[in-house]
Amino acid sequence: MWALLVLIGAASVSAHLQELSFDGQKVFRVLPQNDEQVEILNFLATIMEVDFWQPDSVTLVRPKMQVDFRVEAEKTFEVEDLLKESGIEYQVLIDNLQAALDAQFDSKARTASHSYEKYNNWDTIAAWTADIAAQNPDLVSRSVIGETYEGRPMYLLKIGKSGPNKKAIFMDCGFHAREWISPAFCQWFVKEAVETYGSDTVMTTLLDKLDFYVLPVVNIDGYVYTWTNDRMWRKTRSKNAGSICIGTDPNRNMDAGWGTLGASKFPCASTYCGSAPESEKETKALADFIREHLSTIKAYLTIHSYSQLLLFPYSYTYNLPPDYQELNSIAKAASKELASLHNTKYTYGPGAKTIYPASGGSDDWAYDQGIKYSFTFELRDTGRYGFLLPESQIKPTCEETLLAVKYIANYVLEHLY
């Protein structure tokens, strides 16, 4: 009996952790009209812990910008009072975060094993990388490009028919731990590649003539932590010297305008850029691999959420990249392709001008390494669920994103340089 109680207790620990942490928490959307209202939001962020969802940090908030943030349960009344008093337009996007968290798992696919239509934990994804390679030896191979801070192997899948002098496209998912729809897309892409090779003419041509490197999760430690401790965790899990705060934002940790616009030097900040460029083992492994394969990698795609955006360089400066015209026309056509399936509207453009400035990002870094076709996807949605996109939306999200990715890949193939 006692053993059974211990087992039941262990099983409910993770549920209990999340229950404790998110019940009654709210996500607000505000629209500050002027500098004074922006100041009030800054004040709010200094007097209490506010988790900014969009943009990533209060320092990026500007007048007329839509701002989404999460507030602890016991502070929600204070926040509403402050917003009302200040005359700041607001709405409650998510009334009870725990309920939204539970509602994520609404998929019909309730299996203990891997499923493309539900969110898989890291152990399931890791096992899947081995299985998909074993089952498709003529199309998929798996390698390890490094290990995380906590010692987990970083698995990379290479997809394509073997052939001489092939160029490649590199795609990664799961930079930010809480963006679960992102790794779901990398898995979906691999599934589509192996299942439609030989029947879908575009995919068959792509895999015959190009290789795809797919890194299913960049920030594995953070991703694991979102399953076990804190669903809203964003950063890596490395220790910071001289601080009790854990982790670095891996997408502020690359050597592209590092530590300047839209990044923080404060270890407790969600956009902390780290102690130096590539200070994180995960970003270093990624960057090392790309540097070693620079002669073959012609496109870099990085998958994030949420906002429904297709971005290209630059984010660390307002200057437009030399290839602006071409990148903009690709983004426009890819967004149109994506919308053709479920009419999901994407906004596209250079990062800094389209959303907000952010330095140390992987797309800017890849572009500055000479990888011309460098894009960031921000997948569904526009805030109704935010980071807690229900599993029932995995399939439509992945289907539409696949159309855009295939469009970009096909363009790259026809415009090799």
C-alpha positions as CSV (number, residue, x, y, z in Angstrom):
1,M,0.0,0.0,0.0
2,W,2.8,2.4,1.0
3,A,4.7,1.7,-2.2
4,L,1.6,2.3,-4.2
5,L,1.1,5.7,-2.5
6,V,4.7,6.6,-3.2
7,L,4.1,5.8,-6.9
8,I,0.9,7.8,-7.0
9,G,2.7,10.6,-5.2
10,A,5.5,10.6,-7.8
11,A,3.1,10.5,-10.7
12,S,1.3,13.5,-9.4
13,V,4.4,15.5,-8.5
14,S,4.7,17.2,-11.9
15,A,1.0,17.9,-12.1
16,H,1.2,19.3,-8.6
17,L,4.2,21.5,-9.4
18,Q,2.3,23.1,-12.2
19,E,-0.9,23.3,-10.2
20,L,0.9,25.1,-7.5
21,S,2.6,27.5,-9.8
22,F,0.0,28.6,-12.4
23,D,-3.5,28.5,-10.8
24,G,-5.1,31.9,-11.0
25,Q,-2.3,33.4,-13.0
26,K,-3.4,35.7,-15.8
27,V,-2.0,36.9,-19.1
28,F,-2.9,40.5,-20.0
29,R,-2.7,42.2,-23.3
30,V,-2.2,46.0,-23.2
31,L,-1.8,48.7,-25.7
32,P,0.1,51.7,-24.3
33,Q,-0.8,54.8,-26.2
34,N,2.1,57.1,-25.2
35,D,5.4,57.3,-23.4
36,E,3.7,58.0,-20.1
37,Q,1.8,54.7,-20.3
38,V,5.0,52.9,-21.4
39,E,6.6,54.3,-18.2
40,I,3.7,52.9,-16.1
41,L,4.4,49.4,-17.6
42,N,8.1,49.9,-16.7
43,F,7.1,50.8,-13.2
44,L,4.9,47.7,-13.0
45,A,7.8,45.5,-14.1
46,T,10.1,47.0,-11.4
47,I,7.7,46.6,-8.5
48,M,6.7,43.0,-9.2
49,E,7.7,40.0,-11.3
50,V,6.1,40.3,-14.7
51,D,6.8,37.7,-17.4
52,F,6.8,39.4,-20.7
53,W,5.6,37.1,-23.5
54,Q,5.5,39.7,-26.4
55,P,7.9,41.5,-26.6
56,D,10.4,39.5,-24.6
57,S,11.3,42.4,-22.2
58,V,9.7,45.6,-20.9
59,T,12.7,47.5,-22.3
60,L,11.4,46.8,-25.8
61,V,7.9,48.2,-25.1
62,R,7.0,51.3,-27.3
63,P,3.8,53.3,-27.6
64,K,1.1,51.7,-29.8
65,M,2.8,48.3,-29.4
66,Q,0.7,45.3,-28.4
67,V,2.2,43.9,-25.2
68,D,1.4,40.5,-23.6
69,F,2.5,39.6,-20.1
70,R,1.9,37.1,-17.4
71,V,1.2,38.0,-13.7
72,E,1.3,35.9,-10.5
73,A,-2.1,35.0,-9.2
74,E,-2.0,37.2,-6.1
75,K,-0.9,40.2,-8.1
76,T,-3.7,40.2,-10.7
77,F,-6.1,42.5,-8.9
78,E,-3.3,45.1,-8.3
79,V,-2.3,45.0,-11.9
80,E,-5.9,45.4,-13.1
81,D,-6.4,48.3,-10.8
82,L,-3.2,50.0,-11.9
83,L,-4.1,49.6,-15.6
84,K,-7.6,50.9,-15.0
85,E,-6.3,53.9,-13.0
86,S,-3.8,54.7,-15.7
87,G,-6.3,54.5,-18.5
88,I,-4.3,51.8,-20.3
89,E,-6.3,49.8,-22.7
90,Y,-6.2,46.1,-21.7
91,Q,-7.8,42.8,-22.1
92,V,-7.3,39.5,-20.2
93,L,-6.0,37.0,-22.8
94,I,-5.8,34.0,-20.5
95,D,-7.9,34.2,-17.4
96,N,-6.4,31.1,-15.6
97,L,-3.1,29.9,-16.9
98,Q,-3.4,26.5,-15.2
99,A,-6.6,25.8,-17.1
100,A,-4.9,26.9,-20.4
101,L,-2.0,24.7,-19.5
102,D,-4.2,21.6,-19.0
103,A,-6.2,22.4,-22.1
104,Q,-3.0,22.2,-24.2
105,F,-3.3,18.4,-24.1
106,D,-6.5,18.2,-26.1
107,S,-5.1,15.9,-28.8
108,K,-7.0,12.8,-29.8
109,A,-3.6,11.0,-30.0
110,R,-3.3,9.7,-26.4
111,T,-0.4,7.3,-26.7
112,A,2.5,6.7,-24.3
113,S,4.8,6.5,-27.4
114,H,5.9,9.2,-29.8
115,S,3.2,11.0,-31.7
116,Y,3.4,13.8,-34.3
117,E,0.1,15.3,-33.1
118,K,1.0,15.7,-29.5
119,Y,3.8,17.4,-27.5
120,N,6.6,14.9,-26.8
121,N,8.9,15.2,-23.9
122,W,12.7,15.1,-24.5
123,D,13.2,11.4,-23.8
124,T,10.5,10.5,-26.3
125,I,12.1,12.9,-28.9
126,A,15.6,11.5,-28.3
127,A,14.3,7.9,-28.8
128,W,12.4,9.1,-31.9
129,T,15.6,10.5,-33.5
130,A,17.2,7.0,-33.2
131,D,14.1,5.2,-34.5
132,I,13.6,7.5,-37.5
133,A,17.2,7.1,-38.6
134,A,17.1,3.3,-38.1
135,Q,13.9,2.9,-40.1
136,N,15.1,5.1,-43.0
137,P,18.8,4.4,-43.4
138,D,18.9,5.5,-47.0
139,L,17.4,8.9,-46.1
140,V,18.2,9.8,-42.5
141,S,21.3,9.6,-40.4
142,R,21.8,10.8,-36.8
143,S,24.9,12.4,-35.2
144,V,25.8,14.2,-32.0
145,I,27.1,17.7,-32.4
146,G,27.8,18.4,-28.7
147,E,26.3,18.2,-25.3
148,T,24.2,20.5,-23.2
149,Y,25.2,22.2,-19.9
150,E,23.5,19.3,-18.0
151,G,25.3,16.7,-20.2
152,R,22.5,15.7,-22.6
153,P,23.6,14.7,-26.2
154,M,22.5,17.2,-28.9
155,Y,21.2,15.0,-31.7
156,L,21.3,16.2,-35.3
157,L,19.4,14.5,-38.1
158,K,20.7,14.7,-41.7
159,I,18.0,14.0,-44.3
160,G,18.6,13.5,-48.0
161,K,19.7,10.9,-50.6
162,S,23.4,10.5,-50.6
163,G,25.1,12.2,-53.6
164,P,28.2,14.1,-54.4
165,N,28.7,17.8,-53.7
166,K,25.3,18.4,-52.2
167,K,24.4,21.8,-50.7
168,A,22.4,21.9,-47.5
169,I,19.8,23.7,-45.5
170,F,20.1,23.9,-41.7
171,M,17.0,24.1,-39.6
172,D,16.7,24.2,-35.8
173,C,13.8,24.2,-33.3
174,G,13.4,24.8,-29.6
175,F,15.8,27.7,-28.9
176,H,13.4,28.9,-26.3
177,A,12.2,26.2,-23.9
178,R,8.6,27.1,-23.5
179,E,7.9,27.3,-27.3
180,W,6.7,23.7,-27.6
181,I,5.1,24.1,-31.0
182,S,8.6,24.7,-32.4
183,P,10.2,21.2,-31.7
184,A,6.8,19.7,-32.9
185,F,7.5,21.3,-36.3
186,C,11.0,19.9,-36.6
187,Q,9.6,16.4,-36.0
188,W,6.8,16.9,-38.4
189,F,9.2,18.1,-41.1
190,V,11.3,14.9,-40.8
191,K,8.1,12.7,-40.9
192,E,6.9,14.5,-44.1
193,A,10.4,14.1,-45.7
194,V,10.5,10.3,-45.1
195,E,6.8,9.7,-45.8
196,T,6.5,11.7,-49.0
197,Y,9.9,11.0,-50.6
198,G,9.1,9.2,-53.9
199,S,5.5,10.4,-54.1
200,D,5.6,14.2,-53.6
201,T,7.6,15.6,-56.5
202,V,8.8,18.7,-54.7
203,M,10.0,16.8,-51.6
204,T,11.6,14.1,-53.7
205,T,13.6,16.7,-55.8
206,L,14.6,18.6,-52.6
207,L,15.9,15.4,-50.9
208,D,17.7,14.2,-54.1
209,K,19.5,17.5,-54.6
210,L,19.8,19.0,-51.1
211,D,20.6,17.8,-47.6
212,F,18.6,19.0,-44.6
213,Y,20.3,19.2,-41.2
214,V,17.6,19.3,-38.5
215,L,18.3,20.0,-34.9
216,P,15.0,19.0,-33.2
217,V,15.7,20.9,-29.9
218,V,18.5,23.4,-29.3
219,N,17.8,24.2,-25.7
220,I,17.3,20.6,-24.4
221,D,17.9,21.3,-20.7
222,G,15.4,24.2,-20.7
223,Y,12.9,22.0,-22.6
224,V,13.2,19.2,-20.0
225,Y,12.7,21.8,-17.2
226,T,9.4,23.0,-18.8
227,W,8.1,19.4,-18.5
228,T,9.3,18.8,-15.0
229,N,9.3,22.1,-13.1
230,D,8.2,25.3,-14.9
231,R,6.2,25.2,-18.1
232,M,7.0,28.9,-18.6
233,W,10.8,28.6,-18.5
234,R,12.6,30.2,-21.5
235,K,16.4,30.1,-21.1
236,T,19.1,27.5,-20.8
237,R,19.8,26.0,-17.4
238,S,23.5,27.0,-16.9
239,K,24.7,28.6,-13.7
240,N,25.8,32.2,-13.8
241,A,28.9,33.2,-11.8
242,G,28.0,35.6,-9.0
243,S,24.3,35.3,-9.4
244,I,21.6,33.1,-8.0
245,C,19.7,33.4,-11.3
246,I,20.0,30.5,-13.8
247,G,20.3,30.4,-17.5
248,T,21.0,32.5,-20.6
249,D,18.7,33.4,-23.5
250,P,20.4,31.3,-26.2
251,N,18.9,33.5,-28.9
252,R,20.8,36.5,-27.5
253,N,24.0,34.6,-27.1
254,M,25.4,34.5,-30.7
255,D,28.1,36.8,-32.0
256,A,25.8,39.2,-33.9
257,G,25.8,42.6,-32.3
258,W,26.1,40.7,-29.1
259,G,25.0,42.4,-25.9
260,T,23.6,45.5,-27.6
261,L,20.0,46.2,-28.6
262,G,17.2,44.2,-27.0
263,A,19.4,42.0,-24.8
264,S,20.2,42.3,-21.1
265,K,23.5,42.0,-19.3
266,F,21.6,41.2,-16.1
267,P,21.6,37.4,-15.4
268,C,18.1,37.4,-14.0
269,A,16.6,38.9,-17.1
270,S,14.7,36.7,-19.6
271,T,16.8,38.2,-22.4
272,Y,20.2,37.8,-20.6
273,C,22.8,37.5,-23.3
274,G,25.3,35.4,-21.3
275,S,28.8,36.3,-20.1
276,A,30.2,36.3,-23.7
277,P,29.1,35.3,-27.2
278,E,28.7,31.5,-27.4
279,S,29.1,31.2,-23.6
280,E,26.4,28.5,-23.7
281,K,27.5,25.0,-24.7
282,E,24.4,24.7,-26.8
283,T,25.0,27.8,-29.0
284,K,28.7,26.9,-29.2
285,A,27.9,23.4,-30.6
286,L,25.4,24.9,-33.1
287,A,27.8,27.6,-34.2
288,D,30.7,25.2,-34.5
289,F,28.8,22.8,-36.7
290,I,27.6,25.6,-39.0
291,R,31.1,27.0,-39.2
292,E,32.5,23.6,-40.1
293,H,29.9,23.2,-42.9
294,L,29.8,26.8,-44.2
295,S,30.8,25.8,-47.7
296,T,27.7,23.6,-48.1
297,I,25.0,25.3,-45.9
298,K,23.1,27.8,-48.1
299,A,20.1,28.5,-45.9
300,Y,19.4,28.7,-42.2
301,L,15.8,28.4,-40.8
302,T,15.1,28.8,-37.1
303,I,11.6,28.0,-35.7
304,H,10.1,30.0,-32.8
305,S,6.7,30.9,-31.5
306,Y,4.4,32.8,-31.2
307,S,3.3,35.8,-33.4
308,Q,2.8,34.4,-37.0
309,L,5.9,36.2,-38.4
310,L,8.4,35.4,-41.0
311,L,11.5,37.4,-40.3
312,F,14.9,37.9,-41.9
313,P,18.0,40.0,-40.9
314,Y,18.6,42.3,-39.3
315,S,17.4,42.3,-35.8
316,Y,20.5,43.8,-34.1
317,T,20.4,46.9,-36.3
318,Y,17.8,48.8,-38.2
319,N,20.0,48.7,-41.3
320,L,18.7,46.6,-44.1
321,P,20.8,43.6,-45.3
322,P,22.4,43.8,-48.7
323,D,20.0,41.1,-49.9
324,Y,16.9,42.9,-48.6
325,Q,14.9,42.9,-51.9
326,E,15.4,39.2,-52.5
327,L,14.8,38.1,-48.9
328,N,11.7,40.2,-48.7
329,S,10.2,38.8,-51.9
330,I,10.9,35.2,-50.7
331,A,9.3,36.0,-47.3
332,K,6.3,37.5,-49.1
333,A,5.8,34.5,-51.4
334,A,6.4,32.0,-48.5
335,S,3.9,33.7,-46.3
336,K,1.4,33.6,-49.2
337,E,2.1,29.9,-49.6
338,L,1.6,29.3,-45.9
339,A,-1.8,31.2,-45.9
340,S,-3.1,29.1,-48.8
341,L,-4.0,26.2,-46.6
342,H,-5.8,27.5,-43.5
343,N,-5.7,31.2,-44.3
344,T,-3.3,31.9,-41.5
345,K,-2.0,35.4,-41.9
346,Y,1.7,36.0,-41.4
347,T,3.6,39.4,-41.2
348,Y,7.0,39.4,-42.8
349,G,10.1,41.6,-42.9
350,P,13.4,42.4,-41.3
351,G,13.4,41.6,-37.6
352,A,14.2,45.0,-36.0
353,K,11.8,46.9,-38.2
354,T,9.0,44.3,-38.1
355,I,8.9,43.5,-34.4
356,Y,11.7,44.9,-32.3
357,P,15.4,45.1,-32.1
358,A,17.2,42.1,-30.6
359,S,20.9,41.4,-30.7
360,G,22.8,38.0,-30.6
361,G,20.2,36.1,-32.6
362,S,21.0,33.0,-34.6
363,D,19.5,34.2,-37.9
364,D,21.6,37.4,-38.0
365,W,24.7,35.4,-37.0
366,A,24.1,32.9,-39.8
367,Y,23.6,35.7,-42.3
368,D,26.8,37.4,-41.3
369,Q,28.6,34.1,-41.7
370,G,27.6,34.3,-45.4
371,I,24.4,32.2,-45.3
372,K,22.3,34.4,-47.5
373,Y,18.9,32.7,-47.0
374,S,18.4,33.1,-43.3
375,F,14.9,33.2,-41.8
376,T,13.1,33.1,-38.5
377,F,9.6,31.7,-38.3
378,E,7.4,32.7,-35.3
379,L,4.6,30.1,-35.5
380,R,1.0,30.3,-34.3
381,D,-0.7,32.0,-32.7
382,T,-1.1,35.7,-32.2
383,G,-1.7,35.5,-28.4
384,R,-5.0,33.7,-27.8
385,Y,-3.0,30.8,-26.4
386,G,0.5,32.2,-26.7
387,F,3.0,29.6,-25.7
388,L,0.2,27.2,-24.7
389,L,-1.0,26.3,-28.2
390,P,-3.3,23.3,-27.9
391,E,-2.2,20.0,-29.4
392,S,-5.2,20.0,-31.7
393,Q,-3.4,22.9,-33.5
394,I,-0.1,21.0,-34.0
395,K,-1.2,19.4,-37.3
396,P,-2.7,22.5,-39.0
397,T,0.3,24.6,-37.8
398,C,2.8,22.1,-39.1
399,E,1.0,21.5,-42.4
400,E,0.9,25.2,-43.3
401,T,4.5,25.9,-42.1
402,L,5.7,23.0,-44.2
403,L,4.4,24.7,-47.3
404,A,6.4,27.8,-46.6
405,V,9.6,25.8,-45.7
406,K,9.2,23.8,-49.0
407,Y,8.8,27.0,-50.9
408,I,12.0,28.5,-49.4
409,A,14.0,25.3,-49.9
410,N,12.9,25.0,-53.5
411,Y,13.8,28.7,-54.1
412,V,17.3,28.0,-52.5
413,L,17.7,25.0,-54.8
414,E,17.0,27.1,-57.8
415,H,19.2,30.0,-56.7
416,L,22.3,28.3,-55.4
417,Y,25.3,30.5,-55.0
